[in-house]
Amino acid sequence: MGKAKGKGPKFAAVKKIITKKTINKYKEDVLNHKKKDADKEKLGRNVPQVSSALFFSYNTALGPPYRVIVDTNFINFSIQNKLDLEKGMMDCLYAKCTPCITDCVMAELEKLGQKYRVALRIAKDPRFQRLACTHKGTYADDCIVERVTQHKCYIVATCDRDLKRRIRKVPGVPIMYITRHRYSIERLPEATIGGAPSLRYFLALLLAASIPDEHEAKNKDGVDEHGRDRAGHARVQGGQVQPAQGPRHRQLLVRSSTFGVGGYDWSIRFYPDGLQSSADYAAAFLELMSTDVAEVMASFDLRLVDQATVQSTVLLHQGPKAFTSDVTKNPSAVSAWGLPKLKKRSELEASSSTFLRDDCLKTAAAISPGFEVVVRVPPSDLSDNLRRLLQEKQGADVTFKVQDEVFPAHKIILAMRSPVFSAEFFGPVAVAAESTSQCVTIEDMHPDVFGALLHFVYTDTMPAMDELDAGERKEMLRHLLVAADRYAMERLKLMCEASLCESIGVEDVADMAALADRHRCEALGHACAEFIASSNENEMQRCTR
């Protein structure tokens, strides 16, 4: 009786759910193929998904000038590597960059105390853009993550491992970090570019390291210690695919693994989409990867391998070029040389192309490194030659008489250095007179002062005053300043003014102030005023009696 009651309700419940109406609806929705086909037609077309981590191609909010959010870690590491933030960012991205710092990061720097005082001073640089934070009590890392999640128009600059791990989870936000004493953009994983069908064959790109030396040992598989096969090609697993760090901001860069030739490390940079100025061509460059190299000369060839004939075609034969690992130390050299127009992309992607087989393109480079070139250029001896010309009086065409002394000189040199002399010798008055006097008398000037003036005219340096005592030297500088003002020689006047500012004393501060007022020397006048304001009043009264 009890079992019958238990089965009754269960059976009734199942029977109530599976009714005839339910069965008919199942037949209509599931077993009706015509309706299924109609539903398929309503679906949108299948668009292949592309990861937004390809920020240079798909994050349209990113563009120059790039706004780079920096954290405490990044500023501190930049100081340790002696890197200027704004210049280093421009060298990395080849575009104007604006360093940004949030209120939370600034508060963190202030709390860290004296150890980070240099970083705090850099963060207060007016070139930094201050980003206001509305939240309170938030850690700096949480603040940065929250901001780039809401606004994907920033690049995050950090060397902190945990922060980089969190930023990687935010699609479309690139990370800048420090490597080899310079800034770099973190490379993208190869899986992120699977949605770009036009670049499909470049994912299997084989980059050649160099022509293998016949003395290098090979193993049984025909691959040497550098991972090259008998044809000299590097395996693709050693390469990197990363966003281009150059003037074509939205293109891809495929980099080969590092290889050694001639005692230096090298790498091939390949741009499938070319540069911004030559987007119809693929581009390739040879880059020096060794660090602390001032300059090395190398000749090289860039080649494409015909996979039908296994013959390589030389597309660039480059003579000796200067490579360097630090362009700041050697501006005349660069880290990479190559060809912006290696080959037309349409020719590479054509079905008849013999360079492209099985979605694979092979390039090769033959490198002949030279020796480091150091040319010792002697310092300029122009001032010595002009001093000798003044002393030997050769070719002098004018004579100056100062009291009882005579100074031969050259009109053209005097006119070049002083507008007053230029007007006197070659001005309208001199031209109208058709001739100028060969002897010029200088009034109100001591011969030693005029001799010092001529010395500066010919050598652009102050004459030696080692034999003079402090008082005589100060007197000479005063008269030389007056002479410089008389002949409109501004550089000499400022040099004398700077020396006099350092030698102001209680006994002559009044004379110095009068001199500054008479000859419009603002710096000397301010120095005298500050000296008077800071001096003891009794001492000043005692010295002025």
Residue, then its C-alpha position, 0 to 999 in steps of 0.5 A: m500500500g505504501k509502495a503503491k502510493g509512492k509510485g503513483p505521484k512519481f508516475a503522474a508527474v512524469k506523465k504530466i511533463i511529457t505530454k503530446k504537446t511537448i512531443n509535437k514541439y520537439k518534432e517541430d524544433v529539432l527534427n524539422h530540417k527545413k526550420k534548422d536551415a532557415d535559422k542558419e540563414k539568419l546567423g551572421r557570417n562567420v568572422p575570424q576572431v583577432s586578438s586585440a593584443l595586436f595593439f598597433s593594428y587593432n587598437t585605434a586609440l593608440g597613436p602618436p604622441y604616445r601616452v606612457i604611464v610609468d610606475t615607481n619601478f620603471i623610474n627607478f630602473s631608468i635611473q640605474n640604467k642612466l636613461d632619459l625617459e622621454k628620449g628613451m621612449m622616442d628612441c623606442l617608438y620613433a615618435k613623440c611620447t608623453p610620460c604620464i604619472t598618476d596621483c597614486v604613483m606620485a603618492e607612493l614615491e613620496k611615501l618611500g622617502q629619501k631613497y627615492r628622492v631622485a625618482l620623485r624629482i624626475a616625476k615632478d618634471p614638467r614634461f610629465q603629464r599628471l593624471a588625477c585619481t578620484h579614488k582614495g586608499t588604492y595601491a599604485d598598481d591597482c590604480i594603473v590597472e584600473r585606468v588602462t582597463q577603462h581607457k585603452c589609450y595608454i602604454v604601461a611602462t614597468c619592470d614589475r613582474d606582477l604588474k606586467r602579468r596583470i596588464r597582459k590580461v587587459p587586451g590592447v594595452p602594450i607594455m614597455y620595459i627595460t632591456r640591454h640598457r634601453y627601452s623596448i616593447e614586450r613582444l607578442p605571443e605568436a598565437t595572437i596573430g593567427g587572425a591575419p590571413s594576409l600574413r599567414y605565410f610569415l608565421a613560418l618564416l625561416l630566417a637565415a643566420s649566415i653562410p656557414d663556415e666550412h670548418e664548423a662542426k655538423n651533427k648527424d642531423g645536419v644542424d650545427e651548434h647554432g641551429r642552422d641546417r646545411a643550407g645555412h637557414a635558422r629554424v623558425q622556432g628561434g625567431q620572434v614575432q613582435p610589433a614593429q618599433g619604428p616609423r611604421h607603427r602598425q606593422l609587424l616585425v619578425r626577428s630571427s634568433t641571434f647568431g654569431v659572426g666575427g665575434y659579434d652577435w647579429s639578428i635579421r629584422f624582417y617587416p612583412d608589411g614593409l615600412q610606412s613609406s614603402a608599404d607595398y614592399a617587404a623590408a629587411f635589416l641586419e641588426l647588431m645585437s652585441t652590447d657595448v660596441a662603439e663601432v664595428m664595420a661590416s659588409f653584408d648581402l641580403r638574399l631571398v632563396d628560390q625554393a625551386t632551384v635552391q639558389s639565392t638571389v642577392l637583393l642588396h649588396q652593402g659595402p662596409k657600414a658602421f654598426t654600433s650598439d649605442v647611438t648616443k656614443n657614436p651618432s655617425a653609426v646605427s644599430a641596423w642597416g638594410l633595405p626598405k624595399l626588399k621585394k614587392r609583396s605582391e610578387l612574394e604572395a603571387s601563386s607563381s612565386t618560387f620564393l614562397r613554398d608551403d607558406c614558407l619564405k627563406t631569406a639569407a644574409a652573408i656577413s663579412p665583419g671588418f675591424e673596429v675603426v678608430v680615426r684619431v682626429p687632431p684638435s683644431d689649431l685654428s686659434d694657434n694659427l691666428r695667434r701666430l698671424l698676430q705675432e708675426k704681423q704677416g700681411a697686416d694692413v692697418t696699424f693701431k697706435v695706443q699711447d707710445e705702442v704700435f699694434p699691426a693688425h688685419k682689417i678683415i679679421l677685425a671687421m669679422r669680429s667687431p661690428v664697430f671695426s667693420a663699420e670703420f673699415f668697410g662701412p659707407v663712410a669708409v667706402a665714400a672716402e675710397s680709402t681708409s687710414q693705415c694708422v689708427t690712433i686709439e684714445d683713452m685706453h691702456p696698451d696692455v688692455f688693447g693688446a688683450l683685446l686683439h688677443f681675444v679678437y684673433t684667438d677667441t680666448m682670454p689672455a693669460m693673467d697668471e703674472l698679475d695679482a688679484g688687484e691687478r687682475k680685477e683692474m684689467l678685467r674692468h678695463l677689458l669690459v669697457a673695451a669690449d663694450r666700446y667695440a660691441m664684442e658681447r662674448l668678451k664683455l660677458m666673460c669679463e662680467a662673469s669673472l668680476c661677479e666672482s671677485i666682488g669685495v666690500e672695498d670695491v662693491a660700489d665701484m662695481a655697481a657703478l661700472a655695471d650701471r654705466h655699461r648695462c651689465e645686469a648680472l654684475g648689477h644683481a651680484c652687487a645688490e645681493f652682496i650688499a644685502s647679505s653683508n654686515e651693515n657695520e662692515m659696509q659703513r666702515c669700508t665706505r668711510 
